């Protein structure tokens, strides 16, 4: 017997016009059973919205910040 499980994740960008609120986005993700989200902007509203939703957040690092983050554990 071979059993495989996969989960779907999405990237959550904030560049654009007339974007839904973070709470509306999390509601949409929940309705589509999306459980993993990559965030590119450390925005407190985005961090607060998925509380209690079982959605995992991963904070992306800008290319311009990679060298700084990689230079030490304290920076990471």
PDB file with SEQRES, HELIX, SHEET and CRYST1 records, atoms N, CA, C and O in Angstrom:
SEQRES   1 A   76  UNK UNK UNK UNK UNK UNK UNK UNK UNK UNK UNK UNK UNK          
SEQRES   2 A   76  UNK UNK UNK UNK UNK UNK UNK UNK UNK UNK UNK UNK UNK          
SEQRES   3 A   76  UNK UNK UNK UNK UNK UNK UNK UNK UNK UNK UNK UNK UNK          
SEQRES   4 A   76  UNK UNK UNK UNK UNK UNK UNK UNK UNK UNK UNK UNK UNK          
SEQRES   5 A   76  UNK UNK UNK UNK UNK UNK UNK UNK UNK UNK UNK UNK UNK          
SEQRES   6 A   76  UNK UNK UNK UNK UNK UNK UNK UNK UNK UNK UNK                  
HELIX    1 AA1 UNK A   22  UNK A   31  1                                  10    
HELIX    2 AA2 UNK A   44  UNK A   49  1                                   6    
HELIX    3 AA3 UNK A   63  UNK A   70  1                                   8    
SHEET    1 AA1 3 UNK A   9  UNK A  12  0                                        
SHEET    2 AA1 3 UNK A  36  UNK A  39  1                                        
SHEET    3 AA1 3 UNK A  56  UNK A  59  1                                        
CRYST1    1.000    1.000    1.000  90.00  90.00  90.00 P 1           1          
ATOM      1  N   UNK A   1       0.840  -1.162   0.000  1.00  0.00           N  
ATOM      2  CA  UNK A   1       0.000   0.000   0.000  1.00  0.00           C  
ATOM      3  C   UNK A   1       0.893   1.235   0.000  1.00  0.00           C  
ATOM      4  O   UNK A   1       1.833   1.318   0.790  1.00  0.00           O  
ATOM      5  N   UNK A   2       0.612   2.182  -0.868  1.00  0.00           N  
ATOM      6  CA  UNK A   2       1.362   3.430  -0.966  1.00  0.00           C  
ATOM      7  C   UNK A   2       0.404   4.589  -0.734  1.00  0.00           C  
ATOM      8  O   UNK A   2      -0.577   4.762  -1.458  1.00  0.00           O  
ATOM      9  N   UNK A   3       0.702   5.365   0.270  1.00  0.00           N  
ATOM     10  CA  UNK A   3      -0.148   6.504   0.591  1.00  0.00           C  
ATOM     11  C   UNK A   3       0.698   7.761   0.510  1.00  0.00           C  
ATOM     12  O   UNK A   3       1.798   7.816   1.061  1.00  0.00           O  
ATOM     13  N   UNK A   4       0.192   8.752  -0.166  1.00  0.00           N  
ATOM     14  CA  UNK A   4       0.915  10.010  -0.303  1.00  0.00           C  
ATOM     15  C   UNK A   4      -0.017  11.158   0.064  1.00  0.00           C  
ATOM     16  O   UNK A   4      -1.205  11.151  -0.256  1.00  0.00           O  
ATOM     17  N   UNK A   5       0.550  12.123   0.732  1.00  0.00           N  
ATOM     18  CA  UNK A   5      -0.225  13.293   1.116  1.00  0.00           C  
ATOM     19  C   UNK A   5       0.541  14.540   0.726  1.00  0.00           C  
ATOM     20  O   UNK A   5       1.753  14.620   0.928  1.00  0.00           O  
ATOM     21  N   UNK A   6      -0.145  15.488   0.181  1.00  0.00           N  
ATOM     22  CA  UNK A   6       0.470  16.746  -0.189  1.00  0.00           C  
ATOM     23  C   UNK A   6      -0.410  17.879   0.325  1.00  0.00           C  
ATOM     24  O   UNK A   6      -1.623  17.733   0.471  1.00  0.00           O  
ATOM     25  N   UNK A   7       0.226  18.993   0.592  1.00  0.00           N  
ATOM     26  CA  UNK A   7      -0.551  20.156   0.974  1.00  0.00           C  
ATOM     27  C   UNK A   7      -0.255  21.275  -0.005  1.00  0.00           C  
ATOM     28  O   UNK A   7       0.830  21.354  -0.581  1.00  0.00           O  
ATOM     29  N   UNK A   8      -1.221  22.118  -0.177  1.00  0.00           N  
ATOM     30  CA  UNK A   8      -1.119  23.216  -1.118  1.00  0.00           C  
ATOM     31  C   UNK A   8      -0.726  24.475  -0.376  1.00  0.00           C  
ATOM     32  O   UNK A   8      -1.235  24.742   0.713  1.00  0.00           O  
ATOM     33  N   UNK A   9       0.177  25.250  -0.955  1.00  0.00           N  
ATOM     34  CA  UNK A   9       0.565  26.522  -0.382  1.00  0.00           C  
ATOM     35  C   UNK A   9       0.491  27.603  -1.431  1.00  0.00           C  
ATOM     36  O   UNK A   9       0.504  27.321  -2.629  1.00  0.00           O  
ATOM     37  N   UNK A  10       0.414  28.829  -0.986  1.00  0.00           N  
ATOM     38  CA  UNK A  10       0.343  29.962  -1.906  1.00  0.00           C  
ATOM     39  C   UNK A  10       1.278  31.067  -1.424  1.00  0.00           C  
ATOM     40  O   UNK A  10       1.660  31.113  -0.255  1.00  0.00           O  
ATOM     41  N   UNK A  11       1.632  31.940  -2.336  1.00  0.00           N  
ATOM     42  CA  UNK A  11       2.401  33.136  -2.007  1.00  0.00           C  
ATOM     43  C   UNK A  11       1.424  34.296  -1.873  1.00  0.00           C  
ATOM     44  O   UNK A  11       0.550  34.489  -2.718  1.00  0.00           O  
ATOM     45  N   UNK A  12       1.582  35.052  -0.818  1.00  0.00           N  
ATOM     46  CA  UNK A  12       0.668  36.156  -0.519  1.00  0.00           C  
ATOM     47  C   UNK A  12       1.418  37.462  -0.711  1.00  0.00           C  
ATOM     48  O   UNK A  12       2.150  37.905   0.174  1.00  0.00           O  
ATOM     49  N   UNK A  13       1.232  38.073  -1.870  1.00  0.00           N  
ATOM     50  CA  UNK A  13       1.840  39.365  -2.160  1.00  0.00           C  
ATOM     51  C   UNK A  13       0.874  40.491  -1.838  1.00  0.00           C  
ATOM     52  O   UNK A  13      -0.343  40.302  -1.825  1.00  0.00           O  
ATOM     53  N   UNK A  14       1.431  41.659  -1.581  1.00  0.00           N  
ATOM     54  CA  UNK A  14       0.592  42.790  -1.191  1.00  0.00           C  
ATOM     55  C   UNK A  14       0.736  43.967  -2.148  1.00  0.00           C  
ATOM     56  O   UNK A  14       0.307  45.078  -1.838  1.00  0.00           O  
ATOM     57  N   UNK A  15       1.334  43.727  -3.303  1.00  0.00           N  
ATOM     58  CA  UNK A  15       1.474  44.798  -4.281  1.00  0.00           C  
ATOM     59  C   UNK A  15       0.279  44.754  -5.216  1.00  0.00           C  
ATOM     60  O   UNK A  15       0.057  43.749  -5.891  1.00  0.00           O  
ATOM     61  N   UNK A  16      -0.478  45.808  -5.262  1.00  0.00           N  
ATOM     62  CA  UNK A  16      -1.642  45.849  -6.127  1.00  0.00           C  
ATOM     63  C   UNK A  16      -2.651  46.870  -5.635  1.00  0.00           C  
ATOM     64  O   UNK A  16      -2.449  47.527  -4.614  1.00  0.00           O  
ATOM     65  N   UNK A  17      -3.723  46.988  -6.370  1.00  0.00           N  
ATOM     66  CA  UNK A  17      -4.802  47.910  -6.044  1.00  0.00           C  
ATOM     67  C   UNK A  17      -6.036  47.125  -5.620  1.00  0.00           C  
ATOM     68  O   UNK A  17      -6.268  46.012  -6.090  1.00  0.00           O  
ATOM     69  N   UNK A  18      -6.821  47.713  -4.732  1.00  0.00           N  
ATOM     70  CA  UNK A  18      -8.109  47.150  -4.346  1.00  0.00           C  
ATOM     71  C   UNK A  18      -7.985  45.708  -3.841  1.00  0.00           C  
ATOM     72  O   UNK A  18      -8.786  44.844  -4.200  1.00  0.00           O  
ATOM     73  N   UNK A  19      -6.970  45.460  -3.002  1.00  0.00           N  
ATOM     74  CA  UNK A  19      -6.742  44.122  -2.466  1.00  0.00           C  
ATOM     75  C   UNK A  19      -7.704  43.834  -1.320  1.00  0.00           C  
ATOM     76  O   UNK A  19      -8.087  44.748  -0.590  1.00  0.00           O  
ATOM     77  N   UNK A  20      -8.099  42.576  -1.153  1.00  0.00           N  
ATOM     78  CA  UNK A  20      -8.945  42.226  -0.012  1.00  0.00           C  
ATOM     79  C   UNK A  20      -8.154  42.355   1.285  1.00  0.00           C  
ATOM     80  O   UNK A  20      -6.923  42.331   1.271  1.00  0.00           O  
ATOM     81  N   UNK A  21      -8.855  42.490   2.397  1.00  0.00           N  
ATOM     82  CA  UNK A  21      -8.192  42.582   3.697  1.00  0.00           C  
ATOM     83  C   UNK A  21      -7.523  41.241   4.008  1.00  0.00           C  
ATOM     84  O   UNK A  21      -7.910  40.215   3.448  1.00  0.00           O  
ATOM     85  N   UNK A  22      -6.519  41.241   4.899  1.00  0.00           N  
ATOM     86  CA  UNK A  22      -5.903  39.972   5.288  1.00  0.00           C  
ATOM     87  C   UNK A  22      -6.910  38.971   5.850  1.00  0.00           C  
ATOM     88  O   UNK A  22      -6.770  37.769   5.624  1.00  0.00           O  
ATOM     89  N   UNK A  23      -7.917  39.441   6.574  1.00  0.00           N  
ATOM     90  CA  UNK A  23      -8.929  38.528   7.118  1.00  0.00           C  
ATOM     91  C   UNK A  23      -9.775  37.906   6.005  1.00  0.00           C  
ATOM     92  O   UNK A  23     -10.168  36.743   6.104  1.00  0.00           O  
ATOM     93  N   UNK A  24     -10.056  38.666   4.955  1.00  0.00           N  
ATOM     94  CA  UNK A  24     -10.786  38.113   3.805  1.00  0.00           C  
ATOM     95  C   UNK A  24      -9.929  37.095   3.068  1.00  0.00           C  
ATOM     96  O   UNK A  24     -10.434  36.078   2.593  1.00  0.00           O  
ATOM     97  N   UNK A  25      -8.640  37.366   2.976  1.00  0.00           N  
ATOM     98  CA  UNK A  25      -7.724  36.434   2.308  1.00  0.00           C  
ATOM     99  C   UNK A  25      -7.670  35.122   3.078  1.00  0.00           C  
ATOM    100  O   UNK A  25      -7.745  34.050   2.478  1.00  0.00           O  
ATOM    101  N   UNK A  26      -7.540  35.195   4.397  1.00  0.00           N  
ATOM    102  CA  UNK A  26      -7.488  33.975   5.205  1.00  0.00           C  
ATOM    103  C   UNK A  26      -8.799  33.196   5.094  1.00  0.00           C  
ATOM    104  O   UNK A  26      -8.783  31.966   5.051  1.00  0.00           O  
ATOM    105  N   UNK A  27      -9.907  33.886   5.047  1.00  0.00           N  
ATOM    106  CA  UNK A  27     -11.198  33.220   4.858  1.00  0.00           C  
ATOM    107  C   UNK A  27     -11.231  32.472   3.524  1.00  0.00           C  
ATOM    108  O   UNK A  27     -11.716  31.343   3.456  1.00  0.00           O  
ATOM    109  N   UNK A  28     -10.722  33.093   2.478  1.00  0.00           N  
ATOM    110  CA  UNK A  28     -10.652  32.435   1.169  1.00  0.00           C  
ATOM    111  C   UNK A  28      -9.749  31.214   1.234  1.00  0.00           C  
ATOM    112  O   UNK A  28     -10.107  30.148   0.733  1.00  0.00           O  
ATOM    113  N   UNK A  29      -8.580  31.361   1.847  1.00  0.00           N  
ATOM    114  CA  UNK A  29      -7.662  30.220   1.957  1.00  0.00           C  
ATOM    115  C   UNK A  29      -8.307  29.074   2.729  1.00  0.00           C  
ATOM    116  O   UNK A  29      -8.175  27.915   2.337  1.00  0.00           O  
ATOM    117  N   UNK A  30      -8.999  29.383   3.818  1.00  0.00           N  
ATOM    118  CA  UNK A  30      -9.689  28.340   4.578  1.00  0.00           C  
ATOM    119  C   UNK A  30     -10.741  27.643   3.728  1.00  0.00           C  
ATOM    120  O   UNK A  30     -10.879  26.421   3.790  1.00  0.00           O  
ATOM    121  N   UNK A  31     -11.476  28.403   2.942  1.00  0.00           N  
ATOM    122  CA  UNK A  31     -12.531  27.806   2.118  1.00  0.00           C  
ATOM    123  C   UNK A  31     -11.962  26.904   1.024  1.00  0.00           C  
ATOM    124  O   UNK A  31     -12.654  26.027   0.509  1.00  0.00           O  
ATOM    125  N   UNK A  32     -10.695  27.130   0.677  1.00  0.00           N  
ATOM    126  CA  UNK A  32     -10.035  26.321  -0.361  1.00  0.00           C  
ATOM    127  C   UNK A  32      -9.058  25.306   0.235  1.00  0.00           C  
ATOM    128  O   UNK A  32      -8.298  24.663  -0.489  1.00  0.00           O  
ATOM    129  N   UNK A  33      -9.090  25.170   1.567  1.00  0.00           N  
ATOM    130  CA  UNK A  33      -8.240  24.229   2.285  1.00  0.00           C  
ATOM    131  C   UNK A  33      -6.746  24.479   2.030  1.00  0.00           C  
ATOM    132  O   UNK A  33      -5.960  23.536   1.935  1.00  0.00           O  
ATOM    133  N   UNK A  34      -6.371  25.736   1.922  1.00  0.00           N  
ATOM    134  CA  UNK A  34      -4.966  26.124   1.764  1.00  0.00           C  
ATOM    135  C   UNK A  34      -4.396  26.294   3.157  1.00  0.00           C  
ATOM    136  O   UNK A  34      -4.931  27.059   3.959  1.00  0.00           O  
ATOM    137  N   UNK A  35      -3.306  25.584   3.456  1.00  0.00           N  
ATOM    138  CA  UNK A  35      -2.766  25.545   4.809  1.00  0.00           C  
ATOM    139  C   UNK A  35      -1.367  26.136   4.945  1.00  0.00           C  
ATOM    140  O   UNK A  35      -0.852  26.243   6.058  1.00  0.00           O  
ATOM    141  N   UNK A  36      -0.747  26.519   3.841  1.00  0.00           N  
ATOM    142  CA  UNK A  36       0.600  27.097   3.904  1.00  0.00           C  
ATOM    143  C   UNK A  36       0.646  28.364   3.062  1.00  0.00           C  
ATOM    144  O   UNK A  36       0.196  28.391   1.917  1.00  0.00           O  
ATOM    145  N   UNK A  37       1.209  29.425   3.667  1.00  0.00           N  
ATOM    146  CA  UNK A  37       1.239  30.717   3.003  1.00  0.00           C  
ATOM    147  C   UNK A  37       2.632  31.335   3.167  1.00  0.00           C  
ATOM    148  O   UNK A  37       3.170  31.393   4.273  1.00  0.00           O  
ATOM    149  N   UNK A  38       3.196  31.786   2.067  1.00  0.00           N  
ATOM    150  CA  UNK A  38       4.452  32.541   2.115  1.00  0.00           C  
ATOM    151  C   UNK A  38       4.107  34.021   2.047  1.00  0.00           C  
ATOM    152  O   UNK A  38       3.389  34.466   1.151  1.00  0.00           O  
ATOM    153  N   UNK A  39       4.624  34.769   2.999  1.00  0.00           N  
ATOM    154  CA  UNK A  39       4.376  36.205   3.108  1.00  0.00           C  
ATOM    155  C   UNK A  39       5.662  36.942   2.767  1.00  0.00           C  
ATOM    156  O   UNK A  39       6.737  36.567   3.236  1.00  0.00           O  
ATOM    157  N   UNK A  40       5.560  37.977   1.961  1.00  0.00           N  
ATOM    158  CA  UNK A  40       6.741  38.737   1.562  1.00  0.00           C  
ATOM    159  C   UNK A  40       6.899  40.045   2.310  1.00  0.00           C  
ATOM    160  O   UNK A  40       7.975  40.643   2.287  1.00  0.00           O  
ATOM    161  N   UNK A  41       5.865  40.491   2.963  1.00  0.00           N  
ATOM    162  CA  UNK A  41       5.888  41.775   3.655  1.00  0.00           C  
ATOM    163  C   UNK A  41       5.572  41.543   5.123  1.00  0.00           C  
ATOM    164  O   UNK A  41       4.489  41.054   5.441  1.00  0.00           O  
ATOM    165  N   UNK A  42       6.494  41.883   6.035  1.00  0.00           N  
ATOM    166  CA  UNK A  42       6.214  41.666   7.454  1.00  0.00           C  
ATOM    167  C   UNK A  42       5.179  42.659   7.977  1.00  0.00           C  
ATOM    168  O   UNK A  42       5.517  43.618   8.671  1.00  0.00           O  
ATOM    169  N   UNK A  43       3.949  42.421   7.645  1.00  0.00           N  
ATOM    170  CA  UNK A  43       2.822  43.291   7.968  1.00  0.00           C  
ATOM    171  C   UNK A  43       2.067  42.682   9.153  1.00  0.00           C  
ATOM    172  O   UNK A  43       1.651  41.525   9.086  1.00  0.00           O  
ATOM    173  N   UNK A  44       1.886  43.441  10.230  1.00  0.00           N  
ATOM    174  CA  UNK A  44       1.240  42.912  11.442  1.00  0.00           C  
ATOM    175  C   UNK A  44      -0.185  42.423  11.192  1.00  0.00           C  
ATOM    176  O   UNK A  44      -0.599  41.427  11.784  1.00  0.00           O  
ATOM    177  N   UNK A  45      -0.939  43.095  10.336  1.00  0.00           N  
ATOM    178  CA  UNK A  45      -2.305  42.634  10.032  1.00  0.00           C  
ATOM    179  C   UNK A  45      -2.278  41.259   9.380  1.00  0.00           C  
ATOM    180  O   UNK A  45      -3.127  40.417   9.670  1.00  0.00           O  
ATOM    181  N   UNK A  46      -1.313  41.029   8.507  1.00  0.00           N  
ATOM    182  CA  UNK A  46      -1.188  39.728   7.841  1.00  0.00           C  
ATOM    183  C   UNK A  46      -0.787  38.658   8.855  1.00  0.00           C  
ATOM    184  O   UNK A  46      -1.259  37.523   8.775  1.00  0.00           O  
ATOM    185  N   UNK A  47       0.081  39.010   9.810  1.00  0.00           N  
ATOM    186  CA  UNK A  47       0.486  38.044  10.830  1.00  0.00           C  
ATOM    187  C   UNK A  47      -0.649  37.715  11.792  1.00  0.00           C  
ATOM    188  O   UNK A  47      -0.727  36.589  12.282  1.00  0.00           O  
ATOM    189  N   UNK A  48      -1.523  38.664  12.068  1.00  0.00           N  
ATOM    190  CA  UNK A  48      -2.624  38.450  13.011  1.00  0.00           C  
ATOM    191  C   UNK A  48      -3.799  37.699  12.389  1.00  0.00           C  
ATOM    192  O   UNK A  48      -4.489  36.952  13.084  1.00  0.00           O  
ATOM    193  N   UNK A  49      -4.032  37.884  11.113  1.00  0.00           N  
ATOM    194  CA  UNK A  49      -5.225  37.329  10.454  1.00  0.00           C  
ATOM    195  C   UNK A  49      -5.357  35.809  10.565  1.00  0.00           C  
ATOM    196  O   UNK A  49      -6.472  35.334  10.780  1.00  0.00           O  
ATOM    197  N   UNK A  50      -4.296  35.025  10.432  1.00  0.00           N  
ATOM    198  CA  UNK A  50      -4.487  33.566  10.467  1.00  0.00           C  
ATOM    199  C   UNK A  50      -4.534  32.946  11.859  1.00  0.00           C  
ATOM    200  O   UNK A  50      -4.584  31.721  11.976  1.00  0.00           O  
ATOM    201  N   UNK A  51      -4.521  33.747  12.906  1.00  0.00           N  
ATOM    202  CA  UNK A  51      -4.585  33.168  14.257  1.00  0.00           C  
ATOM    203  C   UNK A  51      -5.788  32.252  14.398  1.00  0.00           C  
ATOM    204  O   UNK A  51      -6.918  32.630  14.090  1.00  0.00           O  
ATOM    205  N   UNK A  52      -5.523  31.035  14.872  1.00  0.00           N  
ATOM    206  CA  UNK A  52      -6.579  30.055  15.094  1.00  0.00           C  
ATOM    207  C   UNK A  52      -7.062  29.368  13.830  1.00  0.00           C  
ATOM    208  O   UNK A  52      -8.051  28.637  13.878  1.00  0.00           O  
ATOM    209  N   UNK A  53      -6.395  29.578  12.696  1.00  0.00           N  
ATOM    210  CA  UNK A  53      -6.881  29.030  11.431  1.00  0.00           C  
ATOM    211  C   UNK A  53      -6.144  27.770  10.983  1.00  0.00           C  
ATOM    212  O   UNK A  53      -6.527  27.176   9.975  1.00  0.00           O  
ATOM    213  N   UNK A  54      -5.103  27.341  11.693  1.00  0.00           N  
ATOM    214  CA  UNK A  54      -4.258  26.211  11.285  1.00  0.00           C  
ATOM    215  C   UNK A  54      -3.523  26.466   9.974  1.00  0.00           C  
ATOM    216  O   UNK A  54      -3.128  25.523   9.288  1.00  0.00           O  
ATOM    217  N   UNK A  55      -3.339  27.722   9.627  1.00  0.00           N  
ATOM    218  CA  UNK A  55      -2.559  28.078   8.441  1.00  0.00           C  
ATOM    219  C   UNK A  55      -1.144  28.411   8.890  1.00  0.00           C  
ATOM    220  O   UNK A  55      -0.942  29.204   9.810  1.00  0.00           O  
ATOM    221  N   UNK A  56      -0.163  27.792   8.228  1.00  0.00           N  
ATOM    222  CA  UNK A  56       1.242  28.039   8.526  1.00  0.00           C  
ATOM    223  C   UNK A  56       1.732  29.217   7.696  1.00  0.00           C  
ATOM    224  O   UNK A  56       1.452  29.303   6.500  1.00  0.00           O  
ATOM    225  N   UNK A  57       2.462  30.122   8.337  1.00  0.00           N  
ATOM    226  CA  UNK A  57       3.049  31.260   7.635  1.00  0.00           C  
ATOM    227  C   UNK A  57       4.553  31.071   7.512  1.00  0.00           C  
ATOM    228  O   UNK A  57       5.210  30.588   8.434  1.00  0.00           O  
ATOM    229  N   UNK A  58       5.082  31.456   6.370  1.00  0.00           N  
ATOM    230  CA  UNK A  58       6.519  31.484   6.164  1.00  0.00           C  
ATOM    231  C   UNK A  58       6.854  32.870   5.644  1.00  0.00           C  
ATOM    232  O   UNK A  58       6.263  33.329   4.667  1.00  0.00           O  
ATOM    233  N   UNK A  59       7.795  33.536   6.290  1.00  0.00           N  
ATOM    234  CA  UNK A  59       8.178  34.881   5.878  1.00  0.00           C  
ATOM    235  C   UNK A  59       9.301  34.790   4.863  1.00  0.00           C  
ATOM    236  O   UNK A  59      10.378  34.272   5.159  1.00  0.00           O  
ATOM    237  N   UNK A  60       9.045  35.300   3.656  1.00  0.00           N  
ATOM    238  CA  UNK A  60      10.065  35.349   2.622  1.00  0.00           C  
ATOM    239  C   UNK A  60      11.047  36.475   2.897  1.00  0.00           C  
ATOM    240  O   UNK A  60      10.713  37.448   3.574  1.00  0.00           O  
ATOM    241  N   UNK A  61      12.253  36.343   2.374  1.00  0.00           N  
ATOM    242  CA  UNK A  61      13.295  37.352   2.539  1.00  0.00           C  
ATOM    243  C   UNK A  61      13.575  37.967   1.175  1.00  0.00           C  
ATOM    244  O   UNK A  61      13.747  37.259   0.183  1.00  0.00           O  
ATOM    245  N   UNK A  62      13.618  39.293   1.141  1.00  0.00           N  
ATOM    246  CA  UNK A  62      13.931  39.982  -0.108  1.00  0.00           C  
ATOM    247  C   UNK A  62      15.359  39.665  -0.539  1.00  0.00           C  
ATOM    248  O   UNK A  62      16.233  39.488   0.310  1.00  0.00           O  
ATOM    249  N   UNK A  63      15.604  39.592  -1.832  1.00  0.00           N  
ATOM    250  CA  UNK A  63      16.951  39.327  -2.333  1.00  0.00           C  
ATOM    251  C   UNK A  63      17.960  40.324  -1.779  1.00  0.00           C  
ATOM    252  O   UNK A  63      19.095  39.962  -1.471  1.00  0.00           O  
ATOM    253  N   UNK A  64      17.548  41.563  -1.656  1.00  0.00           N  
ATOM    254  CA  UNK A  64      18.448  42.597  -1.154  1.00  0.00           C  
ATOM    255  C   UNK A  64      18.824  42.382   0.316  1.00  0.00           C  
ATOM    256  O   UNK A  64      19.800  42.966   0.788  1.00  0.00           O  
ATOM    257  N   UNK A  65      18.069  41.559   1.043  1.00  0.00           N  
ATOM    258  CA  UNK A  65      18.328  41.289   2.456  1.00  0.00           C  
ATOM    259  C   UNK A  65      19.019  39.951   2.703  1.00  0.00           C  
ATOM    260  O   UNK A  65      19.413  39.668   3.834  1.00  0.00           O  
ATOM    261  N   UNK A  66      19.176  39.120   1.665  1.00  0.00           N  
ATOM    262  CA  UNK A  66      19.707  37.769   1.853  1.00  0.00           C  
ATOM    263  C   UNK A  66      21.101  37.758   2.462  1.00  0.00           C  
ATOM    264  O   UNK A  66      21.365  36.993   3.389  1.00  0.00           O  
ATOM    265  N   UNK A  67      21.991  38.593   1.953  1.00  0.00           N  
ATOM    266  CA  UNK A  67      23.367  38.607   2.459  1.00  0.00           C  
ATOM    267  C   UNK A  67      23.378  38.959   3.941  1.00  0.00           C  
ATOM    268  O   UNK A  67      24.089  38.327   4.722  1.00  0.00           O  
ATOM    269  N   UNK A  68      22.609  39.948   4.331  1.00  0.00           N  
ATOM    270  CA  UNK A  68      22.525  40.359   5.731  1.00  0.00           C  
ATOM    271  C   UNK A  68      21.986  39.216   6.599  1.00  0.00           C  
ATOM    272  O   UNK A  68      22.562  38.912   7.643  1.00  0.00           O  
ATOM    273  N   UNK A  69      20.913  38.596   6.185  1.00  0.00           N  
ATOM    274  CA  UNK A  69      20.286  37.519   6.967  1.00  0.00           C  
ATOM    275  C   UNK A  69      21.224  36.327   7.076  1.00  0.00           C  
ATOM    276  O   UNK A  69      21.311  35.700   8.132  1.00  0.00           O  
ATOM    277  N   UNK A  70      21.927  36.009   5.994  1.00  0.00           N  
ATOM    278  CA  UNK A  70      22.813  34.853   5.973  1.00  0.00           C  
ATOM    279  C   UNK A  70      24.124  35.083   6.721  1.00  0.00           C  
ATOM    280  O   UNK A  70      24.856  34.126   6.974  1.00  0.00           O  
ATOM    281  N   UNK A  71      24.434  36.310   7.075  1.00  0.00           N  
ATOM    282  CA  UNK A  71      25.730  36.614   7.682  1.00  0.00           C  
ATOM    283  C   UNK A  71      25.858  36.152   9.130  1.00  0.00           C  
ATOM    284  O   UNK A  71      26.975  35.959   9.610  1.00  0.00           O  
ATOM    285  N   UNK A  72      24.741  35.969   9.838  1.00  0.00           N  
ATOM    286  CA  UNK A  72      24.812  35.490  11.215  1.00  0.00           C  
ATOM    287  C   UNK A  72      23.461  34.974  11.678  1.00  0.00           C  
ATOM    288  O   UNK A  72      22.419  35.313  11.118  1.00  0.00           O  
ATOM    289  N   UNK A  73      23.503  34.153  12.706  1.00  0.00           N  
ATOM    290  CA  UNK A  73      22.250  33.634  13.290  1.00  0.00           C  
ATOM    291  C   UNK A  73      21.439  34.739  13.917  1.00  0.00           C  
ATOM    292  O   UNK A  73      20.209  34.713  13.882  1.00  0.00           O  
ATOM    293  N   UNK A  74      22.120  35.710  14.492  1.00  0.00           N  
ATOM    294  CA  UNK A  74      21.412  36.815  15.131  1.00  0.00           C  
ATOM    295  C   UNK A  74      20.609  37.619  14.113  1.00  0.00           C  
ATOM    296  O   UNK A  74      19.507  38.076  14.416  1.00  0.00           O  
ATOM    297  N   UNK A  75      21.144  37.792  12.926  1.00  0.00           N  
ATOM    298  CA  UNK A  75      20.435  38.532  11.883  1.00  0.00           C  
ATOM    299  C   UNK A  75      19.249  37.747  11.353  1.00  0.00           C  
ATOM    300  O   UNK A  75      18.241  38.329  10.951  1.00  0.00           O  
ATOM    301  N   UNK A  76      19.367  36.429  11.352  1.00  0.00           N  
ATOM    302  CA  UNK A  76      18.280  35.593  10.850  1.00  0.00           C  
ATOM    303  C   UNK A  76      17.140  35.604  11.840  1.00  0.00           C  
ATOM    304  O   UNK A  76      16.117  34.959  11.610  1.00  0.00           O  
TER     305      UNK A  76                                                      
END                                                                             
